[in-house]
């Protein structure tokens, strides 16, 4: 039984600034993801606050919102069997220093904040996050 899922991936400002979009997209493709939609946008801090609302009680919330709105990002809808878990595996640990070899964050992440990519953490959040960037 195949379980095709969609997930949201964001190439964050630090990676866009370093022109890593194509390398990161290539890593998704090599790992069997289809990129269904993508767009390069710069969001306002107020939009970042809505996007990261789930984290609003955490101490890093404000910095996270400042950072996501600090430069252009590439939002993508990825599709694959078990896409959410597969994407989280490919991204690697939030802290690039703890990420496994071969993961996006190990290869490109600068710090726990500037870790190059975001990915949805559940089917429910994937739907919310995809709708946030790609309202039909």
DODRENVO-839266 format. One line per 3 residues: number of its first residue (from 1); their letters; for each residue x, y, z of N, C-alpha, C, CB. Coordinates in pm, whole numbers, plus 50000, padded with zeros to 5 digits. Glycine has a CB too. Layout:
<atoms>
NUM> A> X/Y/Z/X/Y/Z/X/Y/Z/X/Y/Z | ...
</atoms>
This chain:
<atoms>
1> XXX> 50085/49881/50000/50000/50000/50000/50089/50124/50000/49904/50000/50123 | 50081/50201/49893/50167/50319/49894/50096/50436/49959/50212/50356/49751 | 50172/50514/50031/50119/50622/50111/50178/50753/50060/50150/50600/50262
4> XXX> 50127/50802/49946/50178/50924/49885/50131/51044/49968/50132/50937/49737 | 50225/51124/50012/50193/51243/50091/50254/51366/50025/50246/51228/50237 | 50199/51480/50065/50257/51608/50026/50310/51673/50153/50151/51701/49953
7> XXX> 50420/51746/50138/50475/51819/50251/50525/51953/50201/50589/51740/50320 | 50535/52048/50293/50591/52177/50257/50738/52178/50292/50517/52293/50328 | 50817/52231/50201/50959/52254/50229/50987/52400/50199/51051/52160/50144
10> XXX> 51066/52461/50284/51110/52598/50261/51263/52598/50257/51056/52696/50372 | 51316/52658/50152/51459/52687/50150/51471/52825/50214/51521/52683/50001 | 51537/52829/50328/51538/52949/50413/51636/53056/50361/51577/52910/50557
13> XXX> 51623/53180/50417/51704/53291/50367/51855/53265/50360/51681/53410/50452 | 51911/53194/50458/52057/53173/50454/52099/53093/50331/52104/53101/50581 | 52017/52996/50291/52051/52913/50175/52024/52988/50044/51970/52782/50178
16> XXX> 51916/53067/50040/51887/53146/49920/51998/53250/49898/51747/53216/49932 | 52039/53312/50008/52147/53413/50003/52275/53353/49944/52174/53468/50144 | 52300/53227/49972/52421/53160/49923/52397/53087/49790/52472/53062/50028
19> XXX> 52283/53114/49726/52249/53054/49596/52251/52902/49597/52346/53103/49491 | 52192/52843/49700/52191/52697/49714/52061/52633/49669/52217/52659/49857 | 51966/52713/49615/51835/52657/49579/51847/52535/49489/51750/52762/49509
22> XXX> 51927/52546/49382/51934/52435/49286/51996/52309/49347/52014/52476/49164 | 52101/52327/49428/52164/52210/49493/52065/52141/49586/52289/52253/49572 | 51990/52221/49661/51894/52163/49756/51780/52095/49680/51837/52273/49852
25> XXX> 51728/52159/49575/51621/52097/49495/51671/51966/49434/51573/52193/49383 | 51796/51964/49391/51855/51843/49333/51859/51731/49437/51997/51872/49280 | 51891/51765/49562/51892/51664/49668/51753/51604/49687/51942/51726/49802
28> XXX> 51648/51689/49678/51512/51636/49688/51484/51540/49572/51408/51751/49688 | 51519/51582/49451/51491/51500/49332/51565/51366/49337/51529/51576/49204 | 51693/51372/49374/51774/51249/49384/51712/51152/49485/51920/51283/49426
31> XXX> 51648/51208/49589/51586/51127/49693/51440/51092/49663/51595/51198/49825 | 51399/51110/49538/51269/51060/49494/51150/51153/49516/51241/50935/49562 | 51176/51278/49555/51065/51372/49572/51029/51435/49438/51102/51482/49674
34> XXX> 50899/51458/49419/50852/51540/49308/50826/51678/49365/50723/51480/49238 | 50875/51782/49296/50845/51919/49338/50722/51960/49258/50968/52018/49314 | 50606/51964/49325/50479/51991/49257/50459/52140/49231/50363/51937/49339
37> XXX> 50497/52222/49328/50482/52368/49316/50601/52430/49384/50346/52419/49379 | 50638/52547/49335/50742/52622/49406/50728/52769/49374/50883/52571/49369 | 50768/52852/49470/50772/52995/49444/50871/53061/49538/50632/53059/49459
40> XXX> 50934/53164/49483/51029/53241/49562/50955/53364/49611/51159/53281/49479 | 50956/53386/49741/50882/53498/49800/50964/53558/49914/50743/53452/49851 | 50930/53680/49947/50981/53737/50072/50858/53769/50155/51072/53866/50048
43> XXX> 50853/53715/50275/50734/53737/50358/50763/53843/50464/50689/53605/50425 | 50656/53907/50508/50666/54006/50616/50679/53934/50749/50541/54101/50617 | 50730/54004/50849/50743/53944/50982/50606/53898/51033/50807/54044/51081
46> XXX> 50500/53979/51006/50365/53942/51052/50320/53809/50990/50264/54054/51018 | 50360/53785/50865/50327/53657/50799/50406/53543/50862/50354/53665/50646 | 50533/53568/50891/50616/53467/50957/50556/53432/51093/50762/53518/50974
49> XXX> 50504/53532/51162/50442/53508/51293/50320/53417/51280/50401/53640/51359 | 50243/53436/51174/50128/53346/51150/50178/53206/51115/50038/53402/51036 | 50278/53200/51028/50330/53071/50983/50384/52989/51100/50440/53092/50879
52> XXX> 50456/53053/51190/50518/52983/51304/50434/52992/51432/50657/53040/51330 | 50306/53022/51418/50216/53039/51533/50227/52922/51633/50070/53052/51484 | 50248/52802/51579/50260/52682/51662/50373/52695/51766/50285/52559/51572
55> XXX> 50472/52781/51735/50588/52799/51824/50581/52926/51909/50716/52801/51742 | 50464/52995/51908/50461/53129/51968/50494/53135/52117/50326/53188/51947 | 50482/53023/52189/50513/53025/52332/50661/52993/52359/50424/52925/52407
58> XXX> 50734/52958/52255/50874/52917/52275/50968/53039/52274/50916/52816/52166 | 51079/53028/52346/51169/53144/52358/51230/53188/52224/51281/53111/52455 | 51243/53096/52130/51306/53132/52002/51209/53188/51898/51374/53011/51945
61> XXX> 51080/53200/51935/50975/53239/51839/51006/53370/51765/50843/53254/51912 | 51039/53475/51839/51062/53605/51776/51180/53600/51679/51086/53712/51882 | 51289/53538/51722/51408/53527/51635/51376/53447/51509/51524/53460/51711
64> XXX> 51298/53341/51525/51258/53257/51412/51180/53340/51310/51174/53136/51461 | 51086/53419/51359/51003/53502/51271/51085/53611/51203/50887/53565/51350 | 51174/53674/51280/51265/53776/51224/51347/53713/51111/51361/53834/51335
67> XXX> 51399/53596/51139/51488/53530/51043/51414/53489/50915/51550/53406/51108 | 51297/53425/50929/51225/53377/50809/51187/53494/50719/51099/53298/50850 | 51166/53611/50779/51125/53728/50700/51245/53817/50662/51023/53811/50779
70> XXX> 51366/53770/50687/51486/53853/50665/51535/53855/50520/51597/53803/50754 | 51482/53768/50437/51526/53764/50297/51437/53671/50219/51673/53720/50286 | 51461/53660/50088/51378/53571/50007/51389/53425/50052/51418/53582/49859
73> XXX> 51279/53353/50035/51273/53209/50063/51212/53140/49942/51190/53178/50194 | 51233/53010/49932/51167/52931/49828/51077/52830/49897/51272/52859/49734 | 50946/52847/49875/50848/52754/49932/50815/52651/49825/50718/52828/49981
76> XXX> 50811/52524/49863/50785/52416/49768/50689/52315/49827/50916/52346/49726 | 50607/52256/49741/50526/52141/49779/50597/52018/49723/50377/52153/49725 | 50637/51930/49813/50704/51805/49774/50606/51690/49787/50831/51780/49862
79> XXX> 50620/51593/49697/50533/51475/49703/50619/51350/49690/50425/51479/49591 | 50584/51252/49769/50655/51124/49769/50583/51031/49865/50807/51142/49809 | 50612/50903/49857/50561/50810/49958/50619/50850/50094/50598/50662/49921
82> XXX> 50533/50860/50195/50575/50901/50330/50661/51027/50328/50653/50787/50397 | 50616/51126/50250/50696/51247/50225/50737/51320/50352/50618/51341/50137 | 50648/51326/50451/50677/51407/50569/50798/51351/50644/50554/51412/50662
85> XXX> 50794/51222/50672/50906/51159/50742/51031/51156/50654/50869/51016/50785 | 51014/51126/50526/51128/51120/50434/51197/51257/50425/51082/51075/50293 | 51117/51364/50422/51175/51498/50416/51248/51531/50545/51065/51602/50389
88> XXX> 51191/51493/50659/51256/51523/50787/51389/51446/50798/51163/51487/50905 | 51390/51323/50746/51515/51246/50745/51619/51313/50656/51489/51101/50696 | 51575/51359/50539/51668/51422/50444/51718/51556/50497/51600/51442/50308
91> XXX> 51633/51631/50567/51676/51760/50622/51783/51740/50729/51556/51836/50682 | 51763/51642/50815/51856/51620/50925/51815/51697/51050/51997/51659/50884 | 51890/51680/51156/51859/51743/51285/51855/51895/51272/51963/51701/51391
94> XXX> 51772/51958/51356/51758/52105/51356/51893/52173/51371/51663/52150/51469 | 51975/52119/51459/52110/52173/51477/52203/52102/51378/52160/52154/51625 | 52257/52175/51279/52342/52112/51177/52460/52033/51236/52395/52217/51083
97> XXX> 52506/52077/51355/52616/52007/51420/52579/51865/51462/52662/52085/51541 | 52449/51841/51482/52401/51708/51522/52343/51629/51405/52296/51720/51631 | 52337/51692/51288/52275/51627/51172/52368/51519/51114/52239/51731/51062
100> XXX> 52304/51415/51059/52381/51305/51000/52445/51349/50870/52291/51183/50976 | 52557/51284/50836/52623/51307/50707/52522/51282/50596/52749/51215/50690 | 52531/51361/50490/52444/51341/50375/52310/51413/50385/52419/51195/50357
103> XXX> 52282/51475/50502/52156/51550/50514/52177/51694/50467/52104/51546/50661 | 52068/51760/50434/52075/51898/50385/52136/51989/50490/51934/51949/50345 | 52092/51975/50615/52142/52064/50720/52289/52039/50752/52059/52049/50846
106> XXX> 52334/51913/50743/52476/51884/50766/52559/51951/50658/52502/51729/50769 | 52510/51943/50535/52584/51994/50420/52581/52147/50413/52528/51936/50292 | 52466/52208/50440/52449/52352/50414/52416/52437/50536/52343/52370/50314
109> XXX> 52368/52376/50645/52327/52455/50761/52445/52526/50825/52260/52366/50863 | 52419/52646/50874/52522/52728/50938/52512/52716/51090/52511/52875/50894 | 52388/52719/51140/52365/52717/51284/52226/52661/51311/52380/52860/51346
112> XXX> 52191/52649/51438/52058/52598/51474/51948/52689/51418/52044/52586/51628 | 51976/52819/51406/51878/52912/51349/51886/52912/51197/51901/53054/51403 | 52008/52925/51145/52028/52932/51000/52058/52791/50948/52145/53031/50963
115> XXX> 51953/52708/50952/51973/52567/50917/51921/52532/50777/51905/52478/51020 | 51906/52634/50694/51884/52622/50548/51748/52574/50501/51982/52532/50495 | 51679/52488/50576/51551/52434/50529/51450/52417/50642/51573/52300/50461
118> XXX> 51324/52423/50603/51212/52391/50694/51131/52281/50627/51122/52518/50725 | 51075/52192/50706/50983/52092/50653/50871/52066/50751/51058/51962/50622 | 50753/52040/50700/50638/52011/50786/50666/51890/50874/50511/51986/50700
121> XXX> 50606/51891/50995/50634/51783/51090/50519/51684/51107/50667/51841/51224 | 50406/51708/51038/50292/51615/51047/50201/51637/50927/50213/51636/51182 | 50113/51542/50903/50017/51554/50792/49930/51678/50813/49928/51426/50781
124> XXX> 49885/51701/50937/49800/51816/50966/49873/51946/50937/49753/51812/51113 | 49997/51957/50988/50073/52080/50966/50112/52097/50820/50199/52080/51054 | 50138/51987/50751/50171/51998/50608/50056/52065/50534/50201/51857/50547
127> XXX> 49934/52023/50563/49818/52082/50495/49807/52232/50526/49688/52009/50537 | 49821/52266/50653/49813/52407/50696/49924/52489/50629/49823/52419/50852 | 50045/52434/50630/50160/52507/50577/50154/52520/50425/50289/52437/50617
130> XXX> 50109/52417/50355/50093/52425/50210/49988/52530/50176/50052/52286/50150 | 49876/52529/50249/49771/52628/50225/49819/52770/50252/49650/52599/50312 | 49910/52784/50348/49964/52916/50383/50032/52979/50261/50064/52904/50500
133> XXX> 50111/52901/50189/50186/52953/50074/50116/52934/49941/50319/52889/50069 | 50032/52831/49931/49973/52796/49801/49822/52784/49811/50032/52665/49749 | 49757/52891/49855/49609/52889/49859/49560/52887/49717/49550/53012/49938
136> X> 49478/52789/49684/49429/52782/49545/49317/52881/49521/49381/52641/49512
</atoms>
